[in-house]
Amino acid sequence: MVRPDPKVPVMALLCKTRIKLNRSISFFSPTLAVLLLLLLIPNYALSQSGHEHHSDKVPLSGSEYRVDEKPMEHHHHDDGDGDLFRTRGSHSDLGAKKPEAMQEEGLLARGRNIYLHMCVFCHGKDGNGGGTATDYLYPWPRDFRMGIFKFRSTPTGTLPRDEDLYRTIIKGVPGTSMPAWGDALSAQDTWALINLIKNFSPRFSKEPQGEKITINEPLPVTPQLIAKGKELFTKHKCDVCHGQSLRGDGRLAESLLDAWKHAVFVQDITVPGYYKGGFEAKDIFRTVSTGLDGTPMSSYAHLPEQDRWALVHYIRSQFTKEFKKAEFETDVFSFRKDFELNTDVNSPIWDGVKSTNLVLRPLSARRDAIEVINFASVNNGEQLAVRLKWEDPTKNTFSELNQDFFRDGAAVQFALGNVTLHTHGHNEPFFGMGNRGKPVNIWHWKSGLEETLEAEGDQEYAGDVDMDALIFGGVMSNPVAKLNLTSENAVEELNAEGFGTITPQPPDKQNVEGYGEWKDGIWTVVFLRDMLKTGKWDTAFIRKDPTMIALAVWDGIKEDRNGRKVITVWQRLNILDK
């Protein structure tokens, strides 16, 4: 293999393609590189143009999207005046006052700017749901052009109210890659974004928004009402999709399509945290009454109010887990410890150190996803250590050489450059993998190092990794498989500037250590690095400015690898010197 010239920035190697090329071929020839780019431009353009099967027809929710012929797979794909943006949001009242002139030109420009910084990676430049991250996400991002929205307070087939869009933006959509932007956007910014989203679909200029349905106070919970709800659950064939267990294992669960002909993942509704529209009694009542337009989930507004409350109370009686509240976007800290640091997960240096629980979002829908990760960090002025802890009932440490097995893993991602979270124009990279011109530095820990090194002892594909070949060959997102097979460290240091560009740093630049231990259903992993960086693609730890940090976890039992993982959004890591 031929290593690229180290003087050439690895981030210049961006190419969004998946063609499989022989790893033995060098792609660093400038002439060949230009030729390949010319050949690939048409495909890239098509990938940005959206889903060709999208139509202008407005489907409603219901059984018309059921396909009975054969089971479907889920398709888990391995400006302004200087004061345009506000720092963090204030949304104590969902009914925050809407600007009088929602079509005002300045508001539209403001929304466009926010959208291009925070939404375009998933939803696409024209709102078609076909952004650069789409191939790595499931469920797929919303296509705004059709004006179909799941989460509404209005009858099925009608447009959502502005406050419905407001609620979705600030609260996010649990169980998906759509984060809660409540702390990231002010009320003004949120309304500007809503205005921009509405301009993607002609429906909003032709149709009035729907009338808000009435939701009265819930009926008192009684054994009789719960029993009636159970009876109604079967009578109205809710179990056909949701299953008698309510875990999404009904006989049609694997054969459902949405309005875009995407396979539908039926969630486990015994877990409160999986409810995309909220899990409180009134939230579920709203969903039962309005349905989820564009999906097979029909509206049951035709049922008497008492029956709908009976369904709600029966569903809630089947909850099996408590809702775990964790932080989405917050300040985390690296505390000063005047001790020598190491990667021992049981070291006393962690005694009494404040930790923070952070929400993990799945990039691909799954049941029993890891929902929360615990973060802690210490530094001694010369080195910085990060400790991650998360619940995982199964330990998966098999070698990736056997493709039948998948390993557990974790990663810490840092934004490179002088960026801060949601300030001064929202200039941070995309939290999923960075984006072009906004690279990220990734520390990737792989479980089962000893087993892997033993199994790979005779492998010749090692060390001299052709980064061109890796990228052009279709290595996408954070691969669980080790890229630098000569490493004797459980952590590999990588860089990326968008999906499909993951690139390992050269062996002499691999300067992060790490160790993980699984005990009693909990993984504990410690990363350690000198605070001074050794290369231009390393994270710089500066005390005066927060460092942008995001986390990822792979669950081997769920066959996680590459873009199939759970992640956090950006957090602010503050380096303390006392």
N, C-alpha and C positions, 0 to 999 in steps of 0.2 A: 504494500500500500504506500501511496505517496502522501505525505503530510502537506497541507497547504502552507504557503509562506506565512510565517508567524507575523510578518508585518501587515498582512491583510486582515482587517477586522473580521472576526468570525461572524459578526452580525450582518456583514454584507452578503452573506450566503443565503439570504432568505429566498425560499421558493416554495410556494404552496402547491405541492403535487404529491401524489401517492404512487407514482409509477415505480415498479420494482426493478432495480438495476443491479447488476452483478457487482458485489462489494470489491471484487478484485480489480475493477476498472477505475482508473483515476479520472476524475472530472475536473481537475484543476486547470486544464488547458483553457486559456482565455478564449480561443476560437470556438472550441466545443461548447464552452459555457454560454457564449453569445448565441450560438446556434440553438442550444437547448432552450434558452429563454425565449427566442423567437418562436419556437415550436410550441412552447407552453403558454404563451400569451393568450391565444384564443380560448384555451381551457380555463385560464384564470378569469378572463372576462366573463365567460359563461357562469363561472362559480359565483361571481358578484352580481349577476343579473337576477338572481332569485330562483324560486322553484317554478319551473315552467308549467307545472300542472295546476297551479293556483288559478282559480277562475273568479269572475266577478259575481257569480251567483251567491246569494246569501243563504246558506243552509241553516236550519234551526237544529236544536238538539233533538235527539231521539234515536229510534231504532233504525233509521235509514242508513246509518253508518255501520251497522253490523254486517259482518261478512261471515257466512256460515260454511263456505266451501272447504276451507282448510285453515289450520292455525297459522297465525302470523307471528313472526319474530318481532322483537322490540327494536331491532335495528340500533343496537348500541354501537355506534361508530367509534371498531377499534379506531366689531364687534363692539365693543363696549367702551365704557368710560373709565375703566380702571376699578370700578366697583360693581362689575357685572355679577359677580358671584358672592355668596355669603359663606362664612365659615360655620359649618354644622347647622343643623336645622332646629326648628322649634315647632313641634306639632302636637302640643298638648290638646288641641281641639281639631278633630278631623274636619270640622266645618270651617276651617280657616278661611278668611274672607277672600273670595275670588276677585281678581281685578275686574274693574268695570268693563274695560276694553280688551276682551280676550283676543280679538283679531288685530290689535294694534301692532304695527310693523316692528317696532322695537322689541315687543314681547316675543314675536315669532323668531327674530334673529337670536334673541337670548336663549330660547328653547333649542334652536338648532345648534348653538354652540355647546350647550350642556349635552345634547344628544350625541354629538360627534365625539365628545370626551368620555361619555359614560355608558352609552347604549348601543353604539354602532357595531361593536364587536360581535354582538349576538343578533341584534334585530336588523342589521344591514343599513346601508346608506339611505335607501328609499323605503325603509320600514317593512321590507318583505320577509323578515325573519330569516334571512340568508346571509348573516354576517360571517366573518372568518372563523368564528368559534362554533358555528352551528353543527358542523360534522362531529364535534366532540361532546355535544349536549343532548340529553334526553330527559324530559320532553323538549321538543324543539321550541325555540323562542317564538313569541307571538308575531304573526304576520298582520301588521296594522292596516294593510290596504283594504281588506275585506270588511273592516269595521265590526268584526265578531269578537266579543269579549266574554270570557267565562264568568268573571266575578262582577256581578251587578246586583243592584237593589231593585231592578226593573224586570218586568215580565219577559219571558222567553221570546226571542225574535226582535226585541226592541234594543235601541242603543243604550249603553250605560249612561248614568248621570256623571257629571264631572267629578263629584265627590267619590264615586266608585273608582275612577281612575286614580284619583288622589290617594285613596286608601291602599290600592295595590302597589303604587310606587313607594310609599313610605313604609309599608309593612312587609313588602316582598311577597313571594309565593313559596311557602315552606315545601320541602321535598323537591325543589328544583334549583337551578342555578340563578334564579332571579332573587337578588338580595334585597334586604330592606334598606332603602335609601333615606330613611327618616332623618338620620344624623348627618347625612352627607349633603342634603339639600335644604335650603330654607323654604318657607311656604311660597315665597315669590318665585324661587327657582322651580319649584314643583309645578306651579301653575303655568309657568312658561313652557315647561316640558309637556304638560298636558295639551297645551295649545298646539304645539308642534305635532304631537302624536295624532291629534284629531285632523290635522291637515293632510295626513297620509291617505285618508279614506274619503271618497266623495259622499258617503252616507251621512256624514255629520253636516254637510251643507244642504242635504236634500230632505233629511228626516229630523223630526224633533227628538230630543232625548226622551227615554221612557219615563212613565210616571212611577214614582217610588212606591213599592208595595208596602202594605201595612204589616208591621210586626208588633203584636201585642205582648204583654208580659207572659212568660211561659206558664202553662198550666202546672199546678203542683205535681211533683213526681210521686206516683203511687205504684205499688206492685201491679195493680189492675191495669194502669195505663202502660206500663212497660210490657206486660203480657199482651196487651192489644197491639202494641207496636211491633212485637215479634211476629204476631199473626199477620199484620199488614205487610211486613217485610217480605214474607213468603208469598202472600196473596198477590202483591203487585210486582212479583218476580225480581225484586232487588237482589235476591240471592243468585240469580242467573249470572250476574257479573261479579258481585261482591263476595259470593259464596256464603254458605250457612255460617261459616266461621267469621265472616266479615273481613277476612284477610286478603281479599282480592283474588280468590282461587275458584270463582264460579266457572261453570262449564263453557261460557262464552268469553271468559276473560282474555284468552289468547287470540281472539279473532275479531277484535274491535278496531275500528278506524275512526279518525276524526275527520273534520271537514276538508283537510288537506291530504287525506289518504295516508296519514301517518298512523302507525300502530299505537294504540292507547295502552298505557300502563295503569292497571287498576290498583290503587293504593290500598294498603292495610289500614282500614279505618278504625281499628282498635287502638291505634297509636295517636294521641292528640296532636303531636307535633307534625303529623303528615297532612293535616287538614289545610289545604291551600287557601280556603276562604275563611279560616278561623274555626276553632273547635268549641267555642262557647255555645250554649243552647240557641241563642238568637242567630248566631252565625250559621249553624247547621240548618235551622229553620229557613233562613234566607236561601241557602243553597237548594234545599228540597223544594222550595216554592218557585225559584227562578230557573232551576236547572243550570247546566253549564253549556251554554251555546257553543256550537262547533264540536261537541263531543257527544257520545251516546248517552250521557246523563241527562235524562228528560226532566222537564218541570212537572211537579206534582201539585201545582196550584189548584187543580180541579178537585183535590181531596178536601173534605171538611177540615177546618182549622184544627179541631180536636185530633183528627187522625194524623195530621202532620206533626203535632206535638207528641203524639204517641210514638211515631217513628223516631223523632229526635231523642226522646228519653230512652227508648230501647237501644239506640245506637250508642248513646253515651254510657249506658249501663254496661256495655261491653268493653269499655276502655281498659287496657291491660297495663298501661304505663302512665307514670306521671309526666306532665309536661316539664321539660328541662329548659329553663330560661338561661341563656348565655349571651354574651356580648357579640354584637356584629362588628361594630367599628368603634374602637375605644383606644385609650392610652394604656399601653403596657410598659413595664419598666425593667431595666437591667440594673439591679442593686449592687452597690459597691461592697465587695468582700476582700479584705486584705489578707487573703490566703492564696496559696498556690492552687490553681484550678486543674481539674482533670475530668475524665469522661466517666468516672464511677457514678452509676445511677444512685447508689446508696451513700454517697459522700455526705458528711455532716455539713458541708458548705450550703446545702439546701435547707437545712433546719431553719424554720421560722421565716423563710423567704416567701413574700406575697406572690400568689399565683392568680391567674385569671382564666376562667372558662370562656371559650370562644365557640361560636356556632360553626359547624361544618355543613356545607351544602353539597349535595351530590350533583356531579355533572351528568350522571346517568341515573335514571330512576331505579331504585332497588328497595326491597323490603329489609327491615332491620339494619338500616344504614347506621354507621357510626355518626352520632349526632353532635358530640361535644369533644373538644380537645382542651386539655389543661396546659397553660403556658407559664413558664417561669424563666428568669434569666438573672445571671450574676456576672460581674466583671471585677477585675482587680487592677484596672488601669492599663494593663498590658494585654490581657486575654479576656475574651468574652465567651460565656457558656450559655447555651439555651437548652432547657429541659422541656420535653413534651411527654404528656401522659394521656392515654385514652383507653377506654374499655374495649376489649376484643376477646370474646370467649374462646376463640380458637387461635392457636399458634401455627402460623404457616411459614415455614422456613426452607422449603424445598428449592432445589436448584432450578433455575430457569432453563437449563439445557433440556429438561424434560418438559415439553410444552403442555403436558397434561396437568401441571401443577403451577400455582401462582403463589408469590410470596407477599407477606406483609411489608409495608414500607412507609416512609414518611419523608417529608421535605419541608425545608424552610426556604422561602422565596423573599428576596429583597429587591426593591426598586433601585436602579442605578441612576446616578445623576442628582441634581439638586431639585428634588420634588418633595412636596408636603401634601398631606391628605386633604383633598377637597378645599383647597384654598388657591387663590390667585389663578383662576382659570382651569381648575381641575386638571392639572398637568401630570397626574400620576399615570403610570402604565396600566394597561388592563390587568386586573388582578388574576386572571386565568393563566396567563403565560407571557405577559408583556405584549407589546405591539411594535410595529416597525418604527424605528427611530427612538423607541423607549424600551431599552433592554432591561432584563432582570438577571440577577445572580441567584442560583439555586443550589442549596446543599441537600443532596438526596441520599438518605440512609436506606440500606437494603438489609432486611433480616437474613439470618442464616449464612453469614459470611463464611464461616468455617466449612460448612457443607458445600457451599458454592465453589470455594477455592479448591477444595479437594477434588470435586467433580470436574473442574475445568483445568486441572493441572497439565493436561496434554494438549490443550487447545493452542493452535498457532495464531489464531485471530486474537491478537493482544497488543496492547501498547501503541503501535503505529496505526491509530485510527484516522482514516481519511474522513475529515469532517464533511467535505463535499459529498462523499458517497453516502454518509449517514443521512444527510439531509435529503439529497435527491433520491435516496433509496426508500424514503417513506417513513423514517423514524419520526413519530409525531408525539408531541406533548412530553410529559415526564415519563420515560420508559422505566419500568421496574427492572427489566433486564439490565445487567451491568454493561456499560459501554466500554469502560476501561478495564479489561479483564486482568491486567497485571497488577491492579491496585491491591495492596494488602490492608486497605482501610475500608471500613464498612460504609464510608461516606464518599460520594463522588460529587465534585463541584462542577456545575454546568452553567451555561448561559442560554438565553433565548430572547427573541424579540417578536414573539407571536407563535401561534400554533404551527407546528411543522418545522420549527427551527432549532430544536433542542440540540445543543452542541457541548461536548465535554471539554473542559480546559485541559491543556497539555499536562503530562505527568509532573513536570517541574513546577506547575502552578497549582497543583492539588494541595491545598494547605488547610483543609478542614478535617478534624478528627471526629469520630463518633462511635458510640456504643449503645446497644439496646438490650433490654432484659424484659422477658415476659414472665409474669408471676401472678397467679391467682386471677387470671382473666384481665390483666392490665399490662399494657406495654409502657415502658419507660425508656425514653431515648434521650441521650445527651449529645449535643454538638459542641465543639470547642474550636476556636480560631483566635489567632493573634488579632488584636484590634487594628494594627497597621496592615494595610492591604499590600499584596505583593504584585498585583497586576492591574491593568486598567479596567478589567471586567470583574474585579472584586468589589464587594461592598465596603464603603468607608464608614466607620463608626465615629461619628462626631458628636460630642456631648451637647453642643449648643443647639443642634437641630435633630428632630426626630428622624429615625430611619424607618422607611415603610417596609412592613413585614407581612407576609401571608403564609399560611400553612396548608399542607395537603397530607392526606393519608390514603394508603392503598390497603384493601382488605383481601387477603389471598383467598379466603373461602368464597368470596363473591367474584372471583376470577378477575380482580382488578389488575390493570396494567395500562400504560400509556395514559390516554385521556379519561379512562374509566377510573374515577377516584372521587373523594370528597374533599372540599377545599373551604377555606375561609376567604373573606374579602380582606382588603388592606387594613392593617392596624398601625398605630403609631408607636414605635419602640423608642422610648426615652432612655438615654444612657445617663445614669446618675453617678456622681463622683463622691457621694457620701451616703 
